[in-house]
Amino acid sequence: MILSKRNVFGTKGKMGIDFMILVLTLSWFCLTTICVSATKQAYPPTPQPNQNLRFDQNGEFKILQVADMHYANGKTTHCLNVLPSQNFSCSDLNTTIFLNRMIKAEKPNLIVFTGDNIFAFDSSDSAKSLDAAFAPAIASNIPWVAVLGNHDQEGTLSRSGVMNHIVGMKNTLSKFNPPEVHSIDGFGNYNLEVGGVEGTDFENKSVLNLYFLDSGDYSQVSTILGYDWIKPSQQLWFQRTSAELRKAYISKPVPQKHAAPGLAYFHIPLPEYASLDSSNMTGVKLEPAGNGISSPSVNSGFFTTLLAAGDVKAVFTGHDHLNDFCGNLMNIQLCYAGGFGYHAYGKAGWSRRARVVVASLEKTEKGSWGDVKSIKTWKRLDDQHLTGIDGEVLWSKSTGGNQG
C-alpha cells in the first residue's frame, strides 16, 4: 500500500515541517560536538552490578511487556471501567494478582514496564507506590526494566526522582541514562544487549539489542500543546549506539553480514501509528478520540531515524489503553501492549492484557545455536484461563524485511 508523506510521517502543516528541519539541523550539530541537550541531569545513583542477559539453552529469549499499571495506594485504590459485579472488590491488588499470574505462566527472561507504572496523582507516596507496583517482578528474581510515562511524576517524586528510585530497586537493569553521555533529554534512556547461548560461537556477541527511551510527558513548548516527543539528543544517542552495536556484530569473532535485530520500548506512540488500520494490523484500535492514537502533535522524526538505522524490527508502546495492535509500516512493526492496570481507564468487559515477545535462534551447520531466526508475539488476557490471542510473527530472518 502506498502512503502519502502526510500519512506516513504524521506532520501537521508548516509547524511539523519546520520542526523536522529543526531536528535535522540539531542532529547535524550533535554529530560535530560531544553532546546535545538543554536538559540538566541530577547525579544518578550508583548502578547495580551488570547482570548479563542471554538466550536460554532452548535458543529463546522471552520478554513480558506490562503497560500502564497506574498503581496508586493498593487495596484502597478503586478500579476504573470494570463490570458492576467487580466494583466492590476490585483494587490495585487486581493488578498485582494479574502480574503474578503472567510471570508464573510465561516465565519470561525479562520484564519490561513501559510507563505510567504508577498514577502518581492518586498516590499518597510515590516511592511506596513504585515499590508495590514492581513487587511481583522483584519477588520473581527475574531481571526487569522500566521507562517512564506521562503520569509517573505527578506525585511526591519528580521525574528524575522516580527514575532514581527505580534504578535503585532490586533485580532491575534499568538505567538513569547512558553513562557515556554527559547530557541527554529525559530520564531512562539506555540499551541492553542479549548474548547468544552460552558455550556457542555467539556467546560473546549481542544477538538481540534492546533500546529503552523516555518519550517524555507533556510539551514544554508553550506554543505547542499536547504530549512530549523524543528529542534530537536521544535520537543521536540511539544512532551512535546502534552504529556501535552494528560494528561489533559484523566484526570477528563470527562476523555477520547485517546488524543484530533490535527492539525499542517507550511509552507514548509515534505519530506514524496513526497510519495503520485494520488492513495492515493485528489487534484492535478502540480509542475513541480523533484518529485513535494519542501521539505528540509534532513529529520529531524518530521513525525516520529508526528506518535509517535499519536494525530495529519492532517498537512497543503503551499510553493508549484500548489499543493493542501491531502493524507493519515500512518493515518496522509498531505495537501496543494494551492496558494492564485496573486503576487505569479501560472498557468494562474488555479484559486487561499484556504482550509477550519471543526471539528464537536458528541452528548452525554444526548443530549449535546461532543468531536470531524469528521474533514472535502474542497477548494474554486477564481472564480465567489467561487466554492467549493474536499470535503472529513480527520478523523473520528468512523473509528479510529491513536488514540493518
C-alpha positions as CSV (number, residue, x, y, z in Angstrom):
1,M,0.0,0.0,0.0
2,I,1.4,3.4,-1.0
3,L,1.0,6.0,1.7
4,S,1.3,9.8,1.3
5,K,4.0,11.6,3.2
6,R,1.4,13.2,5.4
7,N,0.0,9.8,6.5
8,V,3.4,8.2,6.9
9,F,5.2,10.9,8.8
10,G,2.2,12.5,10.6
11,T,3.3,16.1,10.2
12,K,0.8,18.8,10.8
13,G,1.2,21.6,8.3
14,K,4.0,24.0,8.3
15,M,4.7,23.6,12.1
16,G,5.6,19.9,11.6
17,I,7.8,20.7,8.6
18,D,9.6,23.4,10.4
19,F,10.1,21.1,13.4
20,M,11.6,18.4,11.2
21,I,14.0,21.0,9.8
22,L,15.0,22.0,13.3
23,V,15.5,18.3,14.3
24,L,17.8,17.7,11.3
25,T,19.8,20.9,12.0
26,L,20.3,20.0,15.6
27,S,21.2,16.4,14.8
28,W,23.9,17.6,12.4
29,F,25.2,19.9,15.1
30,C,25.2,16.9,17.5
31,L,27.4,14.9,15.2
32,T,30.1,17.6,15.4
33,T,30.0,18.1,19.2
34,I,30.3,15.9,22.3
35,C,26.7,16.1,23.4
36,V,23.3,17.8,22.8
37,S,20.6,18.8,25.2
38,A,19.1,21.5,27.2
39,T,18.2,19.1,30.0
40,K,20.2,19.3,33.2
41,Q,20.6,16.0,34.9
42,A,20.8,15.2,38.5
43,Y,23.6,12.8,39.5
44,P,22.2,9.3,39.1
45,P,22.6,6.6,41.7
46,T,25.3,4.1,41.5
47,P,24.1,1.4,39.1
48,Q,23.6,-2.2,40.3
49,P,26.2,-4.8,39.1
50,N,25.6,-5.7,35.5
51,Q,23.5,-8.9,35.0
52,N,24.2,-10.4,31.7
53,L,21.1,-11.2,29.6
54,R,21.4,-14.1,27.2
55,F,19.3,-16.7,25.3
56,D,18.5,-19.8,27.1
57,Q,19.6,-23.3,26.2
58,N,16.4,-23.8,24.2
59,G,17.5,-20.9,21.9
60,E,14.8,-18.5,23.1
61,F,14.6,-15.1,24.9
62,K,11.2,-14.1,26.2
63,I,10.0,-10.6,27.1
64,L,6.9,-9.7,29.0
65,Q,5.7,-6.2,28.4
66,V,3.5,-4.5,31.0
67,A,1.9,-1.2,30.0
68,D,0.1,1.3,32.2
69,M,-0.3,-0.3,35.6
70,H,-1.4,3.1,37.0
71,Y,-0.7,1.8,40.5
72,A,-1.6,4.1,43.4
73,N,-2.3,3.0,47.1
74,G,-3.0,-0.7,46.8
75,K,-6.2,-2.1,48.3
76,T,-7.7,1.3,49.0
77,T,-7.5,2.3,45.3
78,H,-10.6,1.6,43.3
79,C,-10.7,0.2,39.8
80,L,-11.9,2.0,36.7
81,N,-14.2,0.8,33.9
82,V,-14.9,-2.7,35.2
83,L,-18.1,-4.7,35.3
84,P,-20.7,-3.7,38.1
85,S,-20.0,-7.1,39.7
86,Q,-16.3,-6.1,40.2
87,N,-16.8,-2.6,41.6
88,F,-16.9,-3.6,45.3
89,S,-13.9,-5.9,45.4
90,C,-11.6,-4.6,42.7
91,S,-8.5,-2.5,43.6
92,D,-4.8,-2.1,42.7
93,L,-4.4,-5.6,44.1
94,N,-6.1,-7.0,41.0
95,T,-3.2,-5.5,39.0
96,T,-0.7,-7.2,41.4
97,I,-2.5,-10.6,41.0
98,F,-2.5,-10.3,37.2
99,L,1.2,-9.5,37.2
100,N,1.9,-12.5,39.4
101,R,-0.2,-14.8,37.1
102,M,1.6,-13.5,34.0
103,I,5.0,-14.1,35.5
104,K,4.1,-17.6,36.6
105,A,2.5,-18.5,33.3
106,E,5.1,-17.2,30.9
107,K,8.4,-17.3,32.9
108,P,9.9,-14.5,30.9
109,N,13.7,-13.8,30.7
110,L,13.0,-10.1,31.1
111,I,10.0,-8.0,32.2
112,V,9.6,-4.6,30.6
113,F,7.3,-1.9,32.2
114,T,6.5,0.7,29.5
115,G,5.5,3.7,31.6
116,D,2.6,5.0,33.7
117,N,3.8,2.5,36.2
118,I,2.0,4.5,38.9
119,F,-0.7,7.0,38.7
120,A,1.1,9.4,40.9
121,F,-1.7,12.0,41.2
122,D,-3.7,9.5,43.2
123,S,-0.8,8.1,45.2
124,S,-0.1,9.3,48.8
125,D,3.6,8.3,48.5
126,S,5.1,7.8,45.0
127,A,8.0,5.7,46.4
128,K,5.7,3.3,48.2
129,S,3.5,3.0,45.1
130,L,6.6,2.2,43.0
131,D,7.7,-0.4,45.5
132,A,4.2,-2.1,45.5
133,A,3.8,-1.9,41.7
134,F,7.1,-3.6,40.9
135,A,7.0,-6.0,43.9
136,P,5.9,-9.1,41.9
137,A,8.8,-8.6,39.4
138,I,11.3,-8.2,42.3
139,A,10.0,-11.2,44.1
140,S,10.3,-13.4,41.0
141,N,14.1,-12.7,40.8
142,I,13.6,-12.2,37.0
143,P,15.5,-9.2,35.6
144,W,13.2,-6.2,34.9
145,V,13.4,-2.7,33.4
146,A,11.1,0.3,33.3
147,V,10.7,3.5,31.3
148,L,8.6,6.5,32.4
149,G,5.2,7.5,31.1
150,N,3.3,10.8,31.5
151,H,1.8,10.1,34.9
152,D,4.7,8.7,36.9
153,Q,6.0,12.1,38.1
154,E,2.7,13.7,39.2
155,G,3.1,12.9,42.9
156,T,5.7,13.2,45.6
157,L,8.7,12.5,43.3
158,S,10.0,14.5,40.4
159,R,10.6,12.8,37.1
160,S,14.3,12.4,37.8
161,G,13.3,11.3,41.3
162,V,11.1,8.5,40.0
163,M,13.9,7.2,37.8
164,N,16.4,7.4,40.6
165,H,14.1,5.3,42.8
166,I,13.6,2.7,40.0
167,V,17.3,2.3,39.3
168,G,18.0,1.6,43.0
169,M,15.5,-1.2,43.2
170,K,16.4,-4.9,43.4
171,N,16.9,-7.0,40.3
172,T,16.3,-4.1,37.9
173,L,18.6,-3.5,34.9
174,S,17.0,0.0,34.4
175,K,19.5,2.9,34.0
176,F,19.1,6.5,34.8
177,N,20.7,7.4,31.5
178,P,23.7,6.2,29.4
179,P,26.8,6.8,31.5
180,E,28.9,7.7,28.4
181,V,26.6,10.7,27.5
182,H,27.1,13.8,29.6
183,S,23.8,15.4,28.7
184,I,20.6,13.9,27.2
185,D,16.9,14.8,27.3
186,G,14.7,12.8,29.7
187,F,15.4,10.1,32.3
188,G,15.7,6.4,31.5
189,N,17.4,6.3,28.1
190,Y,19.5,3.1,27.9
191,N,20.1,-0.1,26.0
192,L,20.7,-3.7,26.9
193,E,22.5,-6.4,25.0
194,V,21.3,-10.0,24.9
195,G,24.0,-12.5,24.3
196,G,23.8,-15.8,22.4
197,V,23.6,-19.2,24.1
198,E,26.5,-19.9,26.5
199,G,29.0,-22.3,25.0
200,T,28.3,-21.4,21.4
201,D,30.2,-19.2,18.9
202,F,27.7,-16.4,19.7
203,E,28.0,-16.4,23.5
204,N,30.1,-13.2,23.4
205,K,28.1,-11.4,20.8
206,S,24.9,-9.4,21.3
207,V,22.4,-11.2,19.0
208,L,19.4,-9.1,20.2
209,N,19.6,-5.4,21.1
210,L,17.0,-3.7,23.3
211,Y,16.6,0.1,23.3
212,F,14.6,2.0,26.0
213,L,13.8,5.7,25.7
214,D,12.0,8.4,27.7
215,S,9.2,9.7,25.5
216,G,8.5,12.4,28.0
217,D,5.2,13.6,29.4
218,Y,3.9,16.9,28.1
219,S,5.2,19.5,25.7
220,Q,7.5,22.1,27.3
221,V,7.0,24.5,24.4
222,S,4.3,27.0,25.3
223,T,3.0,27.3,21.7
224,I,2.8,23.5,21.2
225,L,0.1,21.7,23.1
226,G,-0.2,18.0,23.9
227,Y,2.3,15.3,24.6
228,D,6.1,15.4,24.6
229,W,8.3,13.8,21.9
230,I,11.7,12.0,21.6
231,K,14.3,14.7,21.3
232,P,17.4,15.1,18.9
233,S,19.8,14.3,21.8
234,Q,18.0,11.0,22.4
235,Q,18.0,10.2,18.7
236,L,21.7,11.0,18.4
237,W,22.4,8.6,21.3
238,F,20.3,5.9,19.6
239,Q,22.1,6.4,16.3
240,R,25.5,6.2,17.8
241,T,24.6,3.1,19.9
242,S,23.0,1.3,17.0
243,A,26.1,2.0,14.9
244,E,28.5,0.8,17.6
245,L,26.5,-2.4,18.0
246,R,26.4,-3.0,14.3
247,K,30.2,-2.6,14.1
248,A,30.7,-5.1,16.8
249,Y,28.3,-7.6,15.3
250,I,29.8,-7.6,11.8
251,S,33.3,-7.9,13.3
252,K,35.2,-11.0,14.4
253,P,34.7,-13.4,16.0
254,V,31.9,-14.9,13.8
255,P,31.5,-11.8,11.6
256,Q,27.9,-11.2,10.4
257,K,26.6,-9.5,7.2
258,H,24.0,-7.4,9.0
259,A,23.3,-5.8,12.3
260,A,21.6,-7.9,15.0
261,P,17.9,-7.3,15.2
262,G,16.7,-4.7,17.8
263,L,13.5,-3.9,19.7
264,A,12.6,-0.4,21.1
265,Y,10.4,0.3,24.1
266,F,8.9,3.6,25.2
267,H,5.6,5.0,26.4
268,I,4.0,7.5,24.0
269,P,3.3,6.1,20.5
270,L,4.9,7.8,17.5
271,P,2.6,9.8,15.1
272,E,3.2,7.0,12.5
273,Y,1.0,4.7,14.4
274,A,-2.0,6.7,13.0
275,S,-1.3,5.4,9.5
276,L,-2.2,1.8,10.5
277,D,-5.7,0.4,10.1
278,S,-7.4,-2.9,10.0
279,S,-5.9,-3.7,6.6
280,N,-2.4,-3.8,7.9
281,M,-2.5,-4.6,11.6
282,T,-3.3,-7.5,14.0
283,G,-5.3,-6.5,17.1
284,V,-7.7,-3.6,17.7
285,K,-7.8,0.2,17.8
286,L,-10.6,1.1,20.2
287,E,-9.5,4.5,21.4
288,P,-12.4,6.9,20.6
289,A,-10.6,10.2,20.4
290,G,-9.5,11.6,17.0
291,N,-7.7,9.0,14.9
292,G,-7.5,6.7,17.9
293,I,-3.8,7.5,18.5
294,S,-2.6,9.8,21.3
295,S,0.8,10.8,19.9
296,P,2.6,14.2,20.0
297,S,1.2,16.9,17.8
298,V,4.6,17.3,16.2
299,N,6.8,14.7,14.6
300,S,10.4,14.7,15.8
301,G,11.4,12.3,13.1
302,F,12.3,9.3,15.3
303,F,10.6,6.8,13.0
304,T,12.8,8.1,10.1
305,T,15.8,7.6,12.4
306,L,14.8,4.1,13.1
307,L,14.4,3.4,9.4
308,A,17.9,4.8,8.7
309,A,19.5,2.7,11.4
310,G,17.9,-0.4,10.0
311,D,18.3,-2.7,13.0
312,V,15.0,-2.1,15.0
313,K,12.4,-4.6,13.8
314,A,9.6,-3.6,16.2
315,V,8.6,-0.7,18.5
316,F,6.5,-1.3,21.7
317,T,4.5,1.4,23.5
318,G,1.6,1.8,25.9
319,H,-0.3,5.0,26.7
320,D,-3.5,4.2,24.7
321,H,-5.1,1.5,26.9
322,L,-7.7,0.4,24.4
323,N,-5.3,-0.1,21.6
324,D,-3.5,-3.5,21.4
325,F,-2.5,-3.9,17.8
326,C,0.7,-4.5,15.9
327,G,1.1,-3.2,12.4
328,N,3.8,-3.2,9.8
329,L,5.0,0.1,8.4
330,M,8.0,0.1,6.1
331,N,9.1,-3.2,7.7
332,I,9.0,-1.9,11.2
333,Q,6.3,-3.3,13.4
334,L,4.5,-0.7,15.5
335,C,2.9,-2.4,18.6
336,Y,0.8,-1.6,21.6
337,A,0.5,-3.9,24.6
338,G,-3.0,-2.9,25.7
339,G,-3.9,-1.6,29.2
340,F,-2.7,-3.7,32.1
341,G,-3.7,-1.9,35.3
342,Y,-7.1,-1.8,36.9
343,H,-6.8,1.8,38.2
344,A,-6.2,2.8,34.5
345,Y,-9.1,3.7,32.3
346,G,-10.3,0.7,30.2
347,K,-13.6,-0.7,28.9
348,A,-15.9,-2.8,31.1
349,G,-15.9,-6.3,29.7
350,W,-12.7,-5.8,27.7
351,S,-10.1,-7.7,29.6
352,R,-6.9,-6.1,30.8
353,R,-3.9,-7.6,28.9
354,A,-0.2,-7.9,28.4
355,R,2.1,-8.6,25.5
356,V,4.7,-11.3,25.2
357,V,7.6,-11.3,22.7
358,V,9.8,-14.3,22.0
359,A,13.0,-14.2,19.9
360,S,14.2,-17.6,18.7
361,L,17.6,-18.6,17.4
362,E,18.4,-20.7,14.4
363,K,20.6,-23.8,14.4
364,T,24.0,-23.5,12.7
365,E,25.5,-26.1,10.3
366,K,27.4,-27.5,13.3
367,G,24.1,-28.1,15.2
368,S,24.6,-25.4,17.8
369,W,22.6,-22.2,18.3
370,G,23.4,-19.3,16.1
371,D,21.8,-15.9,15.5
372,V,18.1,-14.7,15.7
373,K,15.8,-16.6,13.3
374,S,12.5,-15.0,14.2
375,I,10.6,-12.7,16.6
376,K,7.1,-13.7,17.5
377,T,4.4,-12.1,19.8
378,W,1.1,-12.8,21.4
379,K,-1.1,-11.2,24.1
380,R,-2.7,-12.8,27.2
381,L,-6.0,-11.6,28.7
382,D,-6.7,-11.4,32.4
383,D,-9.5,-13.9,32.3
384,Q,-9.9,-17.3,34.0
385,H,-7.5,-19.0,31.6
386,L,-5.1,-16.2,30.7
387,T,-6.3,-16.6,27.2
388,G,-3.7,-16.1,24.5
389,I,-4.7,-14.1,21.4
390,D,-3.3,-12.6,18.3
391,G,-0.2,-14.7,17.9
392,E,1.9,-13.6,14.9
393,V,5.4,-13.4,13.5
394,L,6.8,-9.9,13.8
395,W,10.0,-10.6,11.9
396,S,11.7,-13.5,10.3
397,K,15.3,-13.7,9.0
398,S,14.1,-15.8,6.1
399,T,11.7,-13.1,4.8
400,G,14.2,-10.3,5.3
401,G,12.5,-7.0,5.9
402,N,14.7,-4.1,6.8
403,Q,18.2,-5.7,7.2
404,G,20.5,-3.4,9.1
